Amino acid sequence: MMSNTYRDLHFPALLVGGSFAAVAICLSLFLILQHLRYYTNPSEQKWIVPVLFMVPVYATESIISLSNPKLSLPCDILRNCYEAFALYSFGSYLVACLGGERRVVELLEDESREPLLEGEENKSKKKTKKTQKQRNPLWKFLCEPYVLGPELFVIEKFGLVQYMILKTLCAFLAFLLELLGVYGDGEFKWYYGYPYIEVVLNFSQMWALFCLVQFYNVTHERLKEIKPLAKFISFKAIVFATWWQGFGIALLCYYGVLPKEGRFQNALQDFLICIEMAIAAVAHIFVFPVEPYHYIPVSECGKITRTKTTEAKLDEGGGVVEKKETHVEASGTSIKESVQDIVMDGGQHVVKDVVLTINQAMGPVEKGVTKIQEKLLDSDGKEKEEAEVTVETSVEKKDQ
């Protein structure tokens, strides 16, 4: 009965899903090529392109998996690996929009400085708040992240990179367990690896999301020009909604609400992703437009296309200040050079952050190992001293 249901729905789902996937791929590739053509702000656009490339990756892998169920697990692994990289790219894009890492550190230092308070009562309250914050460092990050200063940026970067590392490792671990026959995709049983991997990824993903939300809460006022909320929602809808969607489908199939068949479960997830990617591709055109990168600051090359004059009245003298802004049309860049910059420069940035995150994670482990070694050395020293004392006492007794 279940196999008949899958067979009857597979071909119509393949046609509909393929149509939506084709629309998603065409729209996204067109937008990506536009960003590569007008690659006038490399610090931002080298991270925009990987975020936009999520749609073609998701759509292509979903339609391949839908057409051939045997390729479902390899496609899912590749999709998970790229999802982790896209999350890292989105966080790096926000940092680039703020002016780079040094500028972000300066901004967070300014945010951490508390305003001057008047009156002794306010000063006493401020002291009590400071003592509470010093005693509860976790409280700072959960409820008042702005007081952390530059430490917030370190936590945010660590949260994103740890998810990228764990997501990739868990994807290859799932592939290895599948080869050994103990993965059990969608099976919530203790002797399968699927539930344990899902728990680890769940905690890692939620921590990465929470770190990004806290970073956004502190910096959203300075990101108003790029309309960060729309970008944040559109990106999170792809990354986290699709993951929870797959988890929910697995639960419904496990409890018998949906047909409990591996092919049906994976096919339903792939079909829904194809439709969602078409919606995401349309949203990206408005959320990550290329028009702001058509114009660059005044330079020797380029053609003046627009001048904008604004007037503002002064409060005291009542005079009028005239401000002119001149925009120059960008002549366009080589797509090949743009791709090289994204791959080379972006790749170096990723490797540097991964190494830094691994070192930060290994720091507490090394401290723990050194403490254990010191305790072992101390115990060995005490044992030697006790042995020497016993030998001396025995020698003295013999002499007597």
C-alpha positions in Angstrom: 0.0 0.0 0.0 2.8 2.4 0.9 4.8 1.5 -2.1 1.8 2.1 -4.3 1.3 5.6 -2.7 4.9 6.5 -3.3 4.8 5.2 -7.0 1.6 7.2 -7.7 2.9 10.4 -6.3 6.5 10.2 -7.4 6.2 11.3 -11.0 3.8 14.3 -10.5 6.0 15.4 -7.6 9.1 15.1 -9.8 7.5 17.3 -12.5 6.2 20.0 -10.1 9.4 20.0 -8.0 11.6 20.1 -11.1 9.7 23.2 -12.4 10.1 25.0 -9.1 13.8 24.0 -8.9 14.4 25.3 -12.4 12.8 28.6 -11.6 14.9 28.8 -8.4 18.2 28.0 -10.1 17.6 30.4 -13.0 16.7 33.4 -10.8 19.5 32.7 -8.4 22.2 32.3 -11.0 21.1 35.5 -12.7 21.4 37.4 -9.4 24.8 35.8 -8.7 26.1 36.8 -12.1 24.9 40.3 -11.6 26.8 40.5 -8.3 29.9 39.1 -10.0 29.5 41.6 -12.9 29.2 44.6 -10.5 31.8 43.4 -8.0 32.5 46.9 -6.6 32.5 46.1 -2.9 34.5 42.8 -2.5 34.4 42.9 1.3 30.6 42.5 1.3 29.9 40.7 -2.0 32.4 37.9 -1.5 30.0 36.8 1.3 26.8 37.7 -0.5 27.5 35.3 -3.3 27.9 32.2 -1.1 24.7 33.0 0.7 22.8 33.4 -2.7 24.4 30.2 -3.9 22.5 28.2 -1.3 19.4 28.2 -3.4 21.0 26.5 -6.5 22.8 24.0 -4.2 19.6 23.1 -2.3 17.4 23.0 -5.4 19.9 20.9 -7.5 20.6 18.4 -4.7 16.9 18.1 -3.8 15.8 17.4 -7.4 18.6 14.9 -7.9 17.6 13.1 -4.6 13.9 13.2 -5.6 14.6 11.6 -9.0 17.0 9.0 -7.6 16.4 8.0 -4.0 19.7 6.1 -3.9 21.5 9.4 -4.0 19.5 10.9 -1.2 22.1 10.5 1.6 25.1 11.8 -0.4 23.0 14.8 -1.5 21.9 15.4 2.0 25.6 15.3 3.2 26.7 17.9 0.6 23.7 20.1 1.4 24.5 20.0 5.1 28.2 20.9 4.5 27.3 23.9 2.3 24.6 25.0 4.8 27.2 25.3 7.5 29.4 27.4 5.2 26.5 29.6 4.2 25.8 30.4 7.9 29.4 31.4 8.4 29.2 33.5 5.2 26.1 35.3 6.5 27.8 36.2 9.8 30.9 37.4 7.9 28.6 39.6 5.6 27.2 41.3 8.7 30.7 42.0 10.0 31.7 43.4 6.5 28.7 45.7 6.5 29.8 47.1 9.8 33.3 47.9 8.4 35.3 44.8 9.1 36.5 43.1 12.2 38.5 46.0 13.6 35.6 48.3 13.3 33.3 45.8 14.9 35.6 45.5 17.9 35.6 49.3 18.2 31.8 49.5 18.0 31.4 46.8 20.6 33.8 48.6 22.9 31.7 51.7 22.5 28.5 49.8 23.2 30.0 48.3 26.4 30.7 51.7 27.9 27.9 52.5 30.2 26.5 56.1 30.0 27.3 58.5 32.8 24.7 58.6 35.5 23.8 61.6 37.7 23.3 61.3 41.4 24.6 59.1 44.1 21.7 56.7 43.9 22.3 56.0 40.2 26.0 55.4 40.9 25.2 52.9 43.7 22.8 51.1 41.4 25.4 51.0 38.8 28.0 49.4 41.2 25.5 46.8 42.3 24.7 46.0 38.6 28.5 45.7 37.9 29.0 43.3 40.7 26.1 41.1 39.6 27.4 41.1 36.0 30.9 40.2 37.2 29.5 37.3 39.2 27.3 36.0 36.4 29.2 36.1 33.1 26.6 33.8 31.5 23.9 36.4 32.4 25.8 39.0 30.4 25.6 37.0 27.2 22.0 35.8 27.7 20.3 39.1 28.8 22.8 41.9 28.4 25.2 41.0 25.5 26.2 44.7 24.9 28.2 44.8 28.2 30.6 42.1 26.9 32.2 44.4 24.4 34.7 42.7 22.0 34.2 39.4 23.8 30.7 39.2 22.1 32.4 39.2 18.7 34.6 36.3 19.7 31.6 34.3 21.0 29.6 35.0 17.9 32.5 33.9 15.6 33.1 30.8 17.8 29.4 29.9 17.6 29.3 30.1 13.8 32.5 28.2 13.2 31.8 25.4 15.7 28.5 24.8 13.8 30.3 24.7 10.5 32.9 22.2 11.9 30.3 20.0 13.7 27.9 20.0 10.7 30.6 18.8 8.4 31.9 16.2 10.7 28.4 14.8 11.5 27.6 14.7 7.8 30.6 12.5 7.0 29.9 10.4 10.2 26.4 9.8 9.0 27.7 8.6 5.7 30.2 6.3 7.4 27.4 4.9 9.7 25.2 4.4 6.7 27.9 2.3 5.0 28.1 0.2 8.2 24.3 -0.1 8.3 23.9 1.5 11.7 22.8 5.0 10.8 19.0 4.4 10.6 17.8 7.6 8.8 14.6 8.8 10.5 14.7 6.0 13.1 14.6 7.1 16.8 16.1 4.0 18.3 19.1 3.8 20.7 21.1 1.3 18.5 21.1 3.7 15.5 23.3 6.7 15.1 20.6 9.0 13.7 19.1 10.3 17.0 22.5 11.0 18.6 23.7 13.0 15.6 20.4 14.9 15.5 20.8 15.8 19.2 24.3 17.1 18.7 23.4 19.1 15.6 20.3 20.5 17.3 22.3 21.9 20.2 25.1 23.2 17.9 22.6 24.8 15.5 20.6 26.5 18.2 23.7 27.8 19.8 24.9 29.2 16.5 21.6 30.8 15.9 21.5 32.3 19.4 25.0 33.8 19.0 23.9 35.4 15.7 20.7 36.8 17.2 22.6 38.3 20.2 25.1 39.9 17.8 22.3 41.2 15.7 20.5 42.7 18.8 23.6 44.7 19.6 24.4 45.9 16.1 21.0 46.2 14.4 20.9 50.0 14.8 24.1 50.4 12.9 22.9 48.0 10.2 19.7 49.9 9.3 21.0 50.9 5.9 21.1 47.3 4.7 17.7 46.4 6.2 19.1 43.5 8.2 15.8 42.1 9.5 14.6 41.0 6.0 18.0 39.5 5.3 18.1 37.7 8.6 14.6 36.2 8.2 15.1 35.1 4.6 18.4 33.4 5.5 17.2 31.7 8.6 14.0 30.5 6.8 16.3 28.5 4.5 18.8 27.2 7.0 16.8 26.4 10.1 13.3 26.0 8.8 14.4 23.3 6.3 16.2 21.4 9.1 13.3 21.5 11.5 11.0 20.6 8.6 13.0 17.4 8.0 13.1 16.6 11.7 9.3 17.1 11.9 8.7 14.9 8.9 10.8 12.2 10.5 8.8 12.4 13.7 5.5 12.2 11.8 6.6 9.2 9.9 8.0 7.5 13.0 4.6 7.9 14.8 2.6 6.7 11.8 1.0 10.1 10.8 2.7 9.8 7.4 3.6 6.6 5.6 6.6 5.1 7.4 8.8 4.5 4.5 12.3 5.9 3.9 11.7 6.8 0.3 8.5 8.7 1.1 10.1 10.6 3.9 13.1 11.8 1.9 11.0 12.5 -1.2 8.6 14.7 0.7 11.5 16.7 2.2 13.1 17.1 -1.2 9.8 18.1 -2.8 9.1 20.8 -0.2 12.6 22.2 -0.5 12.2 22.6 -4.3 9.1 24.7 -3.8 10.7 26.7 -0.9 13.9 27.4 -3.0 11.8 29.1 -5.7 10.2 31.3 -3.1 13.6 32.1 -1.6 15.1 32.9 -5.0 12.3 35.5 -5.5 12.9 36.9 -2.0 16.7 37.2 -2.6 16.1 39.5 -5.5 14.6 42.1 -3.2 16.6 41.3 -0.1 20.1 41.1 -1.7 19.7 43.5 -4.7 22.6 44.3 -6.9 21.5 47.9 -7.6 23.5 49.4 -4.6 26.7 48.1 -6.1 26.1 49.7 -9.5 27.5 52.9 -8.1 30.8 53.6 -6.5 32.5 56.7 -5.0 33.8 59.4 -7.3 37.1 58.3 -9.0 38.9 59.0 -12.2 37.1 56.4 -14.2 33.4 56.2 -14.7 30.6 58.3 -15.9 28.6 60.7 -13.7 25.0 59.5 -13.9 23.2 61.2 -11.0 23.6 64.1 -8.6 21.6 64.4 -5.5 21.1 67.7 -3.6 19.6 67.8 -0.1 18.9 70.9 2.1 18.9 71.1 5.8 18.1 74.0 8.1 20.3 75.0 11.0 18.7 75.5 14.4 20.5 78.7 15.5 21.1 80.9 12.6 18.4 79.6 10.3 20.8 79.2 7.4 20.6 76.5 4.8 23.3 73.9 4.2 23.5 72.4 0.7 24.9 69.0 0.4 25.7 67.4 -2.9 26.3 63.7 -3.4 27.8 62.5 -6.7 27.5 58.9 -7.7 29.6 57.3 -10.4 28.4 54.4 -12.5 30.6 51.4 -12.2 32.1 50.2 -15.4 31.8 46.5 -14.4 34.3 43.9 -13.4 35.5 40.6 -14.8 33.5 37.7 -13.6 36.6 35.5 -13.6 38.4 37.9 -11.3 35.4 38.2 -9.0 35.2 34.4 -8.6 39.0 34.2 -8.0 38.7 36.8 -5.2 35.8 35.0 -3.6 37.6 31.6 -3.7 41.1 32.8 -2.7 40.4 35.6 -0.2 37.2 34.0 1.2 39.0 30.6 1.6 41.9 32.1 3.5 39.5 33.9 5.8 37.6 30.6 6.5 40.8 28.6 7.2 42.1 31.3 9.6 38.8 31.3 11.5 38.6 27.5 11.7 42.2 27.3 13.0 41.5 30.1 15.5 38.3 28.3 16.7 40.0 25.0 17.1 42.8 26.6 19.2 40.1 28.3 21.4 38.4 25.0 21.9 41.6 23.2 22.6 42.7 25.8 25.2 40.5 24.5 28.1 41.4 20.9 27.2 45.1 21.7 27.4 44.7 23.4 30.7 42.8 20.4 32.0 45.5 18.0 30.8 48.2 20.1 32.4 46.3 20.2 35.7 46.0 16.4 35.6 49.7 16.1 34.8 50.6 18.4 37.7 48.4 16.3 40.1 50.0 13.1 38.9 53.5 14.6 39.3 52.6 15.8 42.8 51.3 12.4 43.8 54.4 10.7 42.4 56.6 13.2 44.3 54.7 12.5 47.5 55.0 8.7 47.0 58.8 9.1 46.4 59.1 11.2 49.6 57.2 8.6 51.6 59.3 5.8 50.1 62.5 7.7 51.1 61.2 8.3 54.6 60.4 4.6 55.1 63.8 3.6 53.8 65.5 6.1 56.2 63.5 4.8 59.1 64.3 1.2 58.3 68.0 2.0 58.0 68.0 3.8 61.4 66.3 0.8 63.0 68.9 -1.6 61.6 71.7 0.7 62.9 70.2 0.7 66.3 
